[in-house]
Amino acid sequence: MNRAIFLDRDGTINVEVGYLRSLDMLKVIPGAGAAIKRLNDAGFTVVIITNQSGVARGYFPEALVHEAHDMLRAMLQKDGARIDGIYYCPHHPTAGSSKHTIVCDCRKPATGLLDRAARDLDIDMKRSFMVGDKWSDVELGHRAGTRSILVRSGFAHDDPGNKRPAHLEDPDFTAHDLAEAADWIIGQGSTDQP
Protein backbone atom coordinates (compact mmCIF):
# COMPACT_ATOMS: atom_id res chain seq x y z
CA MET A 1 0.00 0.00 0.00
CA ASN A 2 1.11 3.56 -0.73
CA ARG A 3 2.00 6.32 1.70
CA ALA A 4 0.25 9.56 0.79
CA ILE A 5 0.35 13.25 1.43
CA PHE A 6 -3.16 14.67 1.20
CA LEU A 7 -2.95 18.39 0.48
CA ASP A 8 -5.61 21.01 0.84
CA ARG A 9 -5.51 23.31 -2.18
CA ASP A 10 -6.32 26.96 -1.39
CA GLY A 11 -4.00 28.42 1.23
CA THR A 12 -1.76 25.36 1.21
CA ILE A 13 -0.56 25.01 -2.41
CA ASN A 14 -1.93 28.17 -3.98
CA VAL A 15 -2.59 31.60 -2.49
CA GLU A 16 -5.87 31.87 -0.57
CA VAL A 17 -8.12 34.34 -2.42
CA GLY A 18 -11.51 33.48 -0.94
CA TYR A 19 -13.33 31.95 -3.88
CA LEU A 20 -11.18 31.33 -6.97
CA ARG A 21 -13.59 32.80 -9.52
CA SER A 22 -11.15 33.16 -12.41
CA LEU A 23 -7.92 31.51 -13.50
CA ASP A 24 -5.93 34.73 -13.25
CA MET A 25 -6.39 34.52 -9.47
CA LEU A 26 -4.46 31.23 -9.30
CA LYS A 27 -0.93 31.77 -7.91
CA VAL A 28 1.25 29.06 -6.38
CA ILE A 29 2.64 29.85 -2.93
CA PRO A 30 6.41 30.27 -3.25
CA GLY A 31 8.19 27.02 -2.43
CA ALA A 32 5.08 24.82 -2.74
CA GLY A 33 6.13 23.19 -6.02
CA ALA A 34 9.60 22.37 -4.72
CA ALA A 35 8.06 20.97 -1.52
CA ILE A 36 5.76 18.67 -3.50
CA LYS A 37 8.69 17.49 -5.60
CA ARG A 38 10.61 16.59 -2.42
CA LEU A 39 7.58 14.59 -1.24
CA ASN A 40 7.37 12.87 -4.66
CA ASP A 41 11.07 12.03 -4.46
CA ALA A 42 10.59 10.65 -0.94
CA GLY A 43 8.13 8.11 -2.34
CA PHE A 44 4.82 9.65 -1.30
CA THR A 45 1.67 9.62 -3.42
CA VAL A 46 0.51 13.27 -3.48
CA VAL A 47 -3.22 13.96 -3.60
CA ILE A 48 -5.12 17.24 -3.52
CA ILE A 49 -8.28 17.24 -1.37
CA THR A 50 -10.38 20.41 -1.65
CA ASN A 51 -13.80 21.80 -0.82
CA GLN A 52 -15.14 23.91 -3.70
CA SER A 53 -18.52 25.07 -2.42
CA GLY A 54 -18.39 28.01 -4.82
CA VAL A 55 -19.98 25.57 -7.29
CA ALA A 56 -23.00 24.99 -5.01
CA ARG A 57 -23.17 28.70 -4.20
CA GLY A 58 -23.28 29.57 -7.93
CA TYR A 59 -20.07 31.63 -7.78
CA PHE A 60 -18.44 29.70 -10.63
CA PRO A 61 -19.23 26.70 -12.85
CA GLU A 62 -17.84 23.26 -12.07
CA ALA A 63 -15.86 23.45 -15.32
CA LEU A 64 -13.72 26.20 -13.74
CA VAL A 65 -12.65 23.79 -10.99
CA HIS A 66 -11.34 21.38 -13.63
CA GLU A 67 -9.61 24.18 -15.54
CA ALA A 68 -7.97 25.45 -12.33
CA HIS A 69 -6.72 21.94 -11.52
CA ASP A 70 -5.26 21.50 -15.00
CA MET A 71 -3.54 24.86 -14.70
CA LEU A 72 -2.28 24.12 -11.18
CA ARG A 73 -0.78 20.80 -12.31
CA ALA A 74 1.01 22.59 -15.15
CA MET A 75 2.32 25.27 -12.79
CA LEU A 76 3.63 22.67 -10.34
CA GLN A 77 5.23 20.62 -13.13
CA LYS A 78 7.54 23.58 -13.77
CA ASP A 79 9.17 22.67 -10.44
CA GLY A 80 9.17 18.97 -11.35
CA ALA A 81 6.27 18.31 -8.96
CA ARG A 82 3.68 15.62 -9.66
CA ILE A 83 0.10 15.43 -8.39
CA ASP A 84 -1.15 11.83 -8.38
CA GLY A 85 -4.81 12.59 -7.83
CA ILE A 86 -7.25 15.44 -7.25
CA TYR A 87 -10.52 15.00 -5.35
CA TYR A 88 -12.91 17.88 -4.73
CA CYS A 89 -16.29 18.48 -3.17
CA PRO A 90 -18.60 20.90 -5.05
CA HIS A 91 -21.31 20.67 -2.39
CA HIS A 92 -22.63 22.75 0.48
CA PRO A 93 -25.37 21.58 2.86
CA THR A 94 -27.35 24.85 2.82
CA ALA A 95 -25.85 27.45 0.47
CA GLY A 96 -27.06 27.88 -3.08
CA SER A 97 -30.01 26.31 -4.84
CA SER A 98 -28.51 23.78 -7.19
CA LYS A 99 -28.06 20.04 -7.42
CA HIS A 100 -24.91 20.61 -5.35
CA THR A 101 -26.82 22.03 -2.37
CA ILE A 102 -26.89 18.77 -0.44
CA VAL A 103 -25.53 17.05 2.63
CA CYS A 104 -22.74 14.82 1.32
CA ASP A 105 -20.01 12.53 2.59
CA CYS A 106 -17.22 14.43 0.84
CA ARG A 107 -17.25 17.96 2.28
CA LYS A 108 -14.31 18.26 4.66
CA PRO A 109 -14.09 17.30 7.48
CA ALA A 110 -16.16 14.31 6.27
CA THR A 111 -13.86 11.57 5.02
CA GLY A 112 -15.50 10.72 1.68
CA LEU A 113 -12.77 12.22 -0.52
CA LEU A 114 -9.97 10.51 1.40
CA ASP A 115 -11.89 7.23 1.39
CA ARG A 116 -12.21 7.40 -2.42
CA ALA A 117 -8.56 8.32 -2.88
CA ALA A 118 -7.49 5.45 -0.60
CA ARG A 119 -9.49 2.97 -2.68
CA ASP A 120 -8.42 4.39 -6.04
CA LEU A 121 -4.72 4.76 -5.20
CA ASP A 122 -4.23 1.91 -2.69
CA ILE A 123 -3.29 4.23 0.19
CA ASP A 124 -2.45 3.21 3.74
CA MET A 125 -3.99 5.95 5.91
CA LYS A 126 -1.89 5.08 8.96
CA ARG A 127 1.28 5.90 7.00
CA SER A 128 -0.16 9.07 5.46
CA PHE A 129 -0.47 12.78 6.29
CA MET A 130 -3.18 15.42 5.81
CA VAL A 131 -1.82 18.96 5.32
CA GLY A 132 -4.02 22.04 5.26
CA ASP A 133 -4.54 25.59 6.49
CA LYS A 134 -7.90 25.08 8.21
CA TRP A 135 -9.03 23.25 11.31
CA SER A 136 -11.36 21.21 9.11
CA ASP A 137 -8.23 19.77 7.45
CA VAL A 138 -6.81 18.79 10.85
CA GLU A 139 -10.14 17.24 11.82
CA LEU A 140 -10.28 15.36 8.52
CA GLY A 141 -6.84 13.90 9.16
CA HIS A 142 -7.85 12.75 12.64
CA ARG A 143 -11.11 11.22 11.40
CA ALA A 144 -9.40 9.39 8.53
CA GLY A 145 -6.54 8.02 10.64
CA THR A 146 -3.72 10.06 9.11
CA ARG A 147 -1.33 12.38 10.88
CA SER A 148 -2.32 16.01 10.42
CA ILE A 149 -0.34 19.18 9.83
CA LEU A 150 -1.73 22.71 10.06
CA VAL A 151 0.02 25.26 7.84
CA ARG A 152 -0.22 29.00 8.48
CA SER A 153 0.11 30.04 4.82
CA GLY A 154 -3.63 30.48 4.23
CA PHE A 155 -6.46 31.20 6.63
CA ALA A 156 -5.49 32.89 9.87
CA HIS A 157 -6.13 30.88 13.02
CA ASP A 158 -8.57 33.56 14.22
CA ASP A 159 -10.49 33.91 10.93
CA PRO A 160 -14.27 33.52 11.48
CA GLY A 161 -14.35 30.85 8.76
CA ASN A 162 -11.62 28.86 10.48
CA LYS A 163 -12.85 28.15 13.99
CA ARG A 164 -11.30 25.29 15.91
CA PRO A 165 -13.95 22.86 17.20
CA ALA A 166 -13.73 22.50 20.98
CA HIS A 167 -13.30 18.72 20.75
CA LEU A 168 -10.47 18.78 18.21
CA GLU A 169 -7.04 17.53 19.24
CA ASP A 170 -3.91 19.44 18.27
CA PRO A 171 -2.35 18.74 14.88
CA ASP A 172 0.73 16.54 14.88
CA PHE A 173 2.72 19.54 13.64
CA THR A 174 2.11 23.21 12.84
CA ALA A 175 4.18 24.68 10.01
CA HIS A 176 4.62 28.09 8.46
CA ASP A 177 3.99 26.69 4.98
CA LEU A 178 4.06 23.55 2.85
CA ALA A 179 7.86 23.70 2.51
CA GLU A 180 8.29 23.49 6.30
CA ALA A 181 5.63 20.76 6.50
CA ALA A 182 7.44 18.70 3.84
CA ASP A 183 10.73 19.05 5.72
CA TRP A 184 9.05 17.82 8.91
CA ILE A 185 7.35 14.88 7.19
CA ILE A 186 10.56 13.74 5.52
CA GLY A 187 12.45 14.25 8.78
CA GLN A 188 10.12 11.84 10.57
CA GLY A 189 11.97 8.94 8.96
CA SER A 190 8.74 8.01 7.22
CA THR A 191 10.42 7.69 3.84
CA ASP A 192 11.18 4.00 4.33
CA GLN A 193 9.82 1.84 1.59
CA PRO A 194 7.06 -0.66 2.47
C-alpha positions in Angstrom: 0.0 0.0 0.0 1.1 3.6 -0.7 2.0 6.3 1.7 0.2 9.6 0.8 0.3 13.2 1.4 -3.2 14.7 1.2 -3.0 18.4 0.5 -5.6 21.0 0.8 -5.5 23.3 -2.2 -6.3 27.0 -1.4 -4.0 28.4 1.2 -1.8 25.4 1.2 -0.6 25.0 -2.4 -1.9 28.2 -4.0 -2.6 31.6 -2.5 -5.9 31.9 -0.6 -8.1 34.3 -2.4 -11.5 33.5 -0.9 -13.3 32.0 -3.9 -11.2 31.3 -7.0 -13.6 32.8 -9.5 -11.2 33.2 -12.4 -7.9 31.5 -13.5 -5.9 34.7 -13.3 -6.4 34.5 -9.5 -4.5 31.2 -9.3 -0.9 31.8 -7.9 1.2 29.1 -6.4 2.6 29.8 -2.9 6.4 30.3 -3.3 8.2 27.0 -2.4 5.1 24.8 -2.7 6.1 23.2 -6.0 9.6 22.4 -4.7 8.1 21.0 -1.5 5.8 18.7 -3.5 8.7 17.5 -5.6 10.6 16.6 -2.4 7.6 14.6 -1.2 7.4 12.9 -4.7 11.1 12.0 -4.5 10.6 10.6 -0.9 8.1 8.1 -2.3 4.8 9.7 -1.3 1.7 9.6 -3.4 0.5 13.3 -3.5 -3.2 14.0 -3.6 -5.1 17.2 -3.5 -8.3 17.2 -1.4 -10.4 20.4 -1.6 -13.8 21.8 -0.8 -15.1 23.9 -3.7 -18.5 25.1 -2.4 -18.4 28.0 -4.8 -20.0 25.6 -7.3 -23.0 25.0 -5.0 -23.2 28.7 -4.2 -23.3 29.6 -7.9 -20.1 31.6 -7.8 -18.4 29.7 -10.6 -19.2 26.7 -12.9 -17.8 23.3 -12.1 -15.9 23.5 -15.3 -13.7 26.2 -13.7 -12.7 23.8 -11.0 -11.3 21.4 -13.6 -9.6 24.2 -15.5 -8.0 25.4 -12.3 -6.7 21.9 -11.5 -5.3 21.5 -15.0 -3.5 24.9 -14.7 -2.3 24.1 -11.2 -0.8 20.8 -12.3 1.0 22.6 -15.2 2.3 25.3 -12.8 3.6 22.7 -10.3 5.2 20.6 -13.1 7.5 23.6 -13.8 9.2 22.7 -10.4 9.2 19.0 -11.3 6.3 18.3 -9.0 3.7 15.6 -9.7 0.1 15.4 -8.4 -1.1 11.8 -8.4 -4.8 12.6 -7.8 -7.2 15.4 -7.3 -10.5 15.0 -5.4 -12.9 17.9 -4.7 -16.3 18.5 -3.2 -18.6 20.9 -5.1 -21.3 20.7 -2.4 -22.6 22.7 0.5 -25.4 21.6 2.9 -27.3 24.8 2.8 -25.8 27.5 0.5 -27.1 27.9 -3.1 -30.0 26.3 -4.8 -28.5 23.8 -7.2 -28.1 20.0 -7.4 -24.9 20.6 -5.3 -26.8 22.0 -2.4 -26.9 18.8 -0.4 -25.5 17.1 2.6 -22.7 14.8 1.3 -20.0 12.5 2.6 -17.2 14.4 0.8 -17.3 18.0 2.3 -14.3 18.3 4.7 -14.1 17.3 7.5 -16.2 14.3 6.3 -13.9 11.6 5.0 -15.5 10.7 1.7 -12.8 12.2 -0.5 -10.0 10.5 1.4 -11.9 7.2 1.4 -12.2 7.4 -2.4 -8.6 8.3 -2.9 -7.5 5.5 -0.6 -9.5 3.0 -2.7 -8.4 4.4 -6.0 -4.7 4.8 -5.2 -4.2 1.9 -2.7 -3.3 4.2 0.2 -2.4 3.2 3.7 -4.0 5.9 5.9 -1.9 5.1 9.0 1.3 5.9 7.0 -0.2 9.1 5.5 -0.5 12.8 6.3 -3.2 15.4 5.8 -1.8 19.0 5.3 -4.0 22.0 5.3 -4.5 25.6 6.5 -7.9 25.1 8.2 -9.0 23.3 11.3 -11.4 21.2 9.1 -8.2 19.8 7.4 -6.8 18.8 10.8 -10.1 17.2 11.8 -10.3 15.4 8.5 -6.8 13.9 9.2 -7.8 12.8 12.6 -11.1 11.2 11.4 -9.4 9.4 8.5 -6.5 8.0 10.6 -3.7 10.1 9.1 -1.3 12.4 10.9 -2.3 16.0 10.4 -0.3 19.2 9.8 -1.7 22.7 10.1 0.0 25.3 7.8 -0.2 29.0 8.5 0.1 30.0 4.8 -3.6 30.5 4.2 -6.5 31.2 6.6 -5.5 32.9 9.9 -6.1 30.9 13.0 -8.6 33.6 14.2 -10.5 33.9 10.9 -14.3 33.5 11.5 -14.3 30.9 8.8 -11.6 28.9 10.5 -12.9 28.2 14.0 -11.3 25.3 15.9 -14.0 22.9 17.2 -13.7 22.5 21.0 -13.3 18.7 20.7 -10.5 18.8 18.2 -7.0 17.5 19.2 -3.9 19.4 18.3 -2.4 18.7 14.9 0.7 16.5 14.9 2.7 19.5 13.6 2.1 23.2 12.8 4.2 24.7 10.0 4.6 28.1 8.5 4.0 26.7 5.0 4.1 23.5 2.9 7.9 23.7 2.5 8.3 23.5 6.3 5.6 20.8 6.5 7.4 18.7 3.8 10.7 19.1 5.7 9.1 17.8 8.9 7.4 14.9 7.2 10.6 13.7 5.5 12.5 14.2 8.8 10.1 11.8 10.6 12.0 8.9 9.0 8.7 8.0 7.2 10.4 7.7 3.8 11.2 4.0 4.3 9.8 1.8 1.6 7.1 -0.7 2.5 
